[in-house]
Amino acid sequence: MINPHLMRVPKLLALCLMSVCLSAVPALAKDVVDFKPGFNLFSRDQDVQLGREASAEVEKELPLVKDPQVARYVSELGMRLTKFVPGGDANYPWSFRVADSQEINAFALPGGFIYVNRGVLEAADNEAEVAGVIAHEIGHVVMRHGTHQASQAMLAQMPLAVFGSILGQSTSLGAQLAQLGIGLGVNSILLKNSRGAESQSDQIGTYILYQAGYNPHAMADFFDIIQKKYPQRTLEFFSDHPNPENRIAKVDALIPQLGPVRDWKTDSREFQMAKAETLKMPPPPKGKTAPTASAIAPVAPAAPSNRLVKYQGKGFAISLPDNWKVQESEGGVILAPAGGIVAGAGGDSAQAYGASISRYIPPSRRVKLSQATQQIIDALRNSNPNLRVVRQSKGRVKGRAALSTLLENDSPLQGQKEADHLVTVSGRDEVLVVVFIAPQSAYESYRPTFEEMLKSLEVR
Ligand SMILES: [Zn+2]
């Protein structure tokens, strides 16, 4: 008996084709800056395509500042800074928009779609500080940190051979990533930078400031000041941009290598006017300033704890978050957070969050794992007519043959779709069946937990 309930088809995002402008930008000395993008499965054109889709998603949730003076100021400042990208690798369809939020934050989507919150303008003392924030975001774009992150997440999820077929299709990239549990909204993995990425963006941001004639200390100093001065309003910023170790010292060490001390520019009349304009604007719309990617049911369970505890089952062991409960039954075991089991359509209880583990004994020992898995899916489909296989790949769990199947189904939560990761593992005479379950809108936030659990799985 496998858990009945699974998810379903991610809504297809419209595919936006774009043409990249290929105008040449003069190359600049860049030897002192770490200017090597990391591992990436996407092409640069795909960065742009994905960024465009993601920006459309983000703007559904994120109100923008319409004031033309403020919007133009930030856009022109951003465009000016792109001229100083090290190596001149700035051929992106840049856009710089101001989000109507007083959180001190900024973020960059792949392909050059950069958002600066009005809170940055309000907190900054001068133009060099705002330029520093924007230059840092430009660093994330040109180093392609967003799709680097997505690439790593994808790599963790499936063998390389599958990527070609995923990324080669001409449908929406966003829809394809959604199938892998990678969302495009404001909580997207595209925005979660590592400390290494932060350090690299710091270098590029500082380099751009220097080349553009601004005080190159302004970026790192501003990050330091706002963290101390506005600890509550910068949480989001430092969650998207985790502080590298010795941020200030590292930047200070870089600056002398960029060139001689100059008569650096720090402020402008335009900045002070834009700041004054921003401060006069009405407060941002309530409740929209800190959007989350999920419109999950109001009783969504608490986030899974990072502390895992080991559960020893019959013939297997697995670790689960220490704030989840274990329910054993004849058919198997359910691991779920409080609130993870809900009333299903027929009034029966159904699992909306968590994992279930059961065993399947194939009709004969000669049944291959792939056939057994198909039998399991067929059985599931009996009670889940909208169940759909998204993707399947081979793997191993602690040396045993395993099959990883991504499924979509209706969630027991009304109107929602569910993502299910079915993992079948060959045992002696049986197949261990593990299903990781979450509504599609929340899958991204559960995925790290599911991955840790899968890594801990032991089969006897
Ligand atoms: Zn950053």
Residues whose N, C-alpha, C, O or C-beta is under 5 A from the ligand:
A	BS01	ZN	N193 E198 S201 D240 H241
